[in-house]
């Protein structure tokens, strides 16, 4: 066996794919919640500079 022969049989690709999908879903939900919170702040201030 050379140094470039890898044994990939012990890796759980299906489990890793499910974990990644769950993490992505959680990140998407958090981003949606943060975007909704930003939309609620309608005080005519853009980028921290309020209109006078």
N, C-alpha and C positions, 0 to 999 in steps of 0.2 A: 504494500500500500504506500503510495507516495504521499507527500505532504498536502497535495491538492485533492485527495480523495476524502470526501466528507460523508459521514453517516447521518443522514437527515431523518432517519426513521423514528428517532426519539423526540422529535419536535412536534408540537401540537399546533399545526397551522390553522385548523378549524377553530380551536379555542382562542387563538390569538386574533383571528378575524372577528369573532364575536365580541371580544373585549374591545377591540378597536372601534367596532360599530357602536357599542354602548357608550364609549368615551366620546365619540363624535356626536352622538345624539344628545348627550348631556351638555357638551360644549355649545351645540346649536341652541338648546333650550336656554342656557345661560345668556347667550348673545341676544336671543329674542327678548328675554326679560330686561336686559340692560338697555336695549334699543327702545322698548316700551317705556322705561323709566325716563329716558332722555326726551322722548316725545311729549311726556307730561309736563315738562318744564317749559312752558310757553310764556316766558316773562320778557320777551323782546330783547333778550341778551344773546348776542351771537359771538361765540368764541370768548366769552368773558367780558366783552365790551358792551355795556348797556347803552341803549339809546337814551338821550336826554331830551 
